[in-house]
């Protein structure tokens, strides 16, 4: 089973997958969280991005959940929203990145 097939099987099983990444932007440390979960037949892509300097104030560069009708649409939208390979996302244990109800 390929990496993308494994990702798809996790998502189809209703598991929340994701990862948080640290990167530099204009000399500032930033954090990007990416999450995916299928919830009530809708594929949800969660993206949260914040500079470390704004964490206390909770001033996000972006904080959104984008719904998709199919896994294929999710693949296209994901590629448009982030450069992070989807194969790097793994099932989350314990704390989740987002609440798929919203």
HELIX and SHEET records of a PDB file:
HELIX    1   1 UNK A    3  UNK A   12  1                                  10    
HELIX    2   2 UNK A   52  UNK A   54  5                                   3    
HELIX    3   3 UNK A   71  UNK A   81  1                                  11    
HELIX    4   4 UNK A   86  UNK A   88  5                                   3    
SHEET    1   A 5 UNK A  60  UNK A  68  0                                        
SHEET    2   A 5 UNK A  42  UNK A  51 -1                                        
SHEET    3   A 5 UNK A  28  UNK A  39 -1                                        
SHEET    4   A 5 UNK A  17  UNK A  25 -1                                        
SHEET    5   A 5 UNK A  90  UNK A  91 -1                                        
END                                                                             
